[in-house]
Amino acid sequence: MKKITLFILFLSVVCHAQMKSDKDVFNTARYGTVAEMKQLEANDKNSINSVNPMGFTPLILACYRGNTEVAIYLAQNVKDINYTTENGTALAAAAVKGDVKIAKVLLENKADPNIADALGVTPLVYAVQFENTALIELLLKYKASKTYKDKDGKTPIDHAGFTKNQEVINLLKN
């Protein structure tokens, strides 16, 4: 029993040490700080523009994980704020997460609200599906298309109808 306890303790220390040393640009985007991101960028200028094996950039990951300060830093410094995966852009990630603050920074830095994912879904449709009126208003302010059709031929107003949320429907009708 004592050997098993020692082994488990040893294993947890090794795993913890591995997690601490595993500070690549993608993990830093998810969980790290701006200072850590700047250090990685100082070591490799193009690191913030890299793409992981799943096709995600550090910016997309920071937006999806809600790592606000890192997402803001990356939005202001990446080469392509509109880099698109089959799951969409960083703005789509912010929309899925309902993060108005990150979405605003992305839009202020020239994120295109009309880039769709592989299913033809735009950030506006995600905002509509999640009934996020503040995000819908923000996206419309930045010229998100109300008429863009997804792969099923549905527009944001069609998706709004499915929610039965009159406030969402009215935002798209005006």
C-alpha positions in Angstrom: 0.0 0.0 0.0 2.9 2.4 0.9 4.5 1.7 -2.5 1.2 2.4 -4.3 0.8 5.7 -2.4 4.3 6.8 -3.2 3.8 5.8 -6.9 0.6 7.9 -7.1 2.4 10.8 -5.4 5.3 10.5 -7.8 3.0 10.3 -10.8 1.0 13.4 -9.7 4.2 15.4 -9.3 5.5 14.3 -12.7 2.1 15.2 -14.3 2.0 18.5 -12.6 5.5 19.3 -13.7 4.7 18.3 -17.3 1.6 20.6 -17.3 3.6 23.5 -16.0 6.3 23.0 -18.6 3.7 22.6 -21.3 3.5 26.3 -22.0 3.3 26.4 -25.8 1.5 29.2 -27.6 -1.7 27.2 -27.8 -1.9 26.4 -24.1 -0.9 30.0 -23.3 -3.7 31.2 -25.5 -6.2 29.1 -23.5 -4.9 29.6 -20.0 -1.9 31.9 -20.0 -1.2 35.6 -19.6 -0.3 38.3 -21.9 3.2 38.4 -20.4 3.7 34.7 -21.2 2.3 35.2 -24.8 4.8 38.1 -25.3 7.6 35.9 -24.1 6.7 33.2 -26.6 6.4 35.8 -29.3 9.9 37.2 -28.4 11.3 33.7 -28.9 9.4 33.1 -32.2 7.8 36.2 -33.8 5.4 34.0 -35.9 4.3 31.9 -33.0 1.1 33.9 -32.5 0.1 33.2 -36.1 0.7 29.5 -36.0 -2.0 26.8 -36.5 -2.2 23.7 -34.4 -2.9 20.2 -35.8 -6.7 20.7 -35.2 -6.5 23.8 -37.4 -6.9 26.4 -34.6 -4.9 29.6 -34.1 -4.0 30.9 -30.7 -6.5 33.7 -31.2 -9.4 31.3 -31.9 -8.4 29.3 -28.8 -8.2 32.4 -26.6 -11.6 33.5 -27.7 -13.2 30.1 -27.3 -11.7 29.7 -23.8 -12.7 33.3 -22.8 -9.1 34.3 -22.0 -10.0 37.9 -22.5 -6.7 39.7 -22.0 -4.8 37.3 -24.2 -7.5 37.4 -26.9 -7.3 41.2 -26.9 -3.5 41.2 -27.2 -3.7 38.6 -30.1 -6.5 40.5 -31.8 -4.3 43.5 -31.9 -1.2 41.7 -33.1 -2.0 38.7 -35.3 -1.5 38.9 -39.1 -4.9 37.5 -40.0 -7.7 38.2 -37.6 -10.1 36.5 -40.0 -8.2 33.2 -40.2 -10.9 30.6 -40.8 -11.2 26.9 -39.8 -14.1 24.6 -40.7 -15.5 25.8 -37.3 -15.2 29.5 -38.3 -13.2 32.4 -37.1 -12.2 33.9 -33.8 -15.3 36.0 -34.0 -17.4 32.9 -34.4 -15.7 31.5 -31.2 -16.5 34.6 -29.3 -20.1 34.5 -30.6 -20.5 30.8 -29.5 -19.3 31.7 -26.1 -21.4 34.9 -26.0 -18.4 37.1 -25.2 -19.5 40.6 -26.2 -16.3 42.2 -24.9 -14.0 40.0 -27.0 -16.3 40.2 -30.0 -16.1 44.0 -29.8 -12.3 44.0 -29.7 -12.2 41.7 -32.7 -14.6 43.9 -34.7 -12.7 47.0 -33.8 -9.6 45.3 -35.2 -11.3 44.5 -38.6 -12.8 41.1 -37.9 -15.3 40.3 -40.7 -18.7 39.4 -39.2 -19.9 37.8 -42.4 -17.4 34.9 -42.6 -19.2 31.6 -42.2 -18.0 28.3 -41.0 -18.2 25.1 -43.0 -21.9 24.9 -42.4 -22.5 28.4 -43.6 -23.1 29.7 -40.1 -22.0 33.2 -39.3 -21.4 34.8 -35.9 -24.7 36.5 -36.2 -26.5 33.2 -36.5 -24.7 31.9 -33.4 -25.7 35.1 -31.5 -29.3 34.6 -32.6 -29.3 30.9 -31.7 -28.1 31.8 -28.2 -30.5 34.7 -28.0 -27.7 37.1 -27.1 -29.3 40.4 -27.9 -26.2 42.5 -26.9 -24.1 40.5 -29.3 -26.7 40.7 -32.1 -26.8 44.5 -31.8 -23.0 44.7 -31.9 -22.7 42.5 -34.9 -25.4 44.4 -36.7 -23.6 47.7 -35.9 -20.6 46.2 -37.7 -22.7 45.3 -40.7 -23.3 41.6 -40.1 -25.6 40.4 -42.9 -29.2 39.7 -42.1 -29.7 38.1 -45.4 -26.8 35.6 -45.6 -28.0 32.1 -46.0 -26.4 29.1 -44.4 -26.0 25.7 -46.1 -29.7 24.9 -45.4 -30.8 28.1 -47.0 -31.8 29.7 -43.7 -31.1 33.4 -42.9 -30.5 34.8 -39.4 -34.2 35.9 -39.3 -35.2 32.2 -40.0 -33.1 31.1 -37.1 -34.6 33.9 -34.9 -38.0 32.4 -35.7 -37.0 29.1 -34.2 -36.1 30.8 -30.9 -39.6 32.4 -30.6 -37.8 35.3 -28.8 -39.6 38.4 -30.0 -36.8 40.7 -29.0 -34.3 38.8 -31.1 -36.8 38.7 -34.0 -37.4 42.4 -33.8 -33.7 43.2 -33.8 -33.4 41.5 -37.1 -36.5 42.9 -38.6 -35.5 46.5 -38.1 
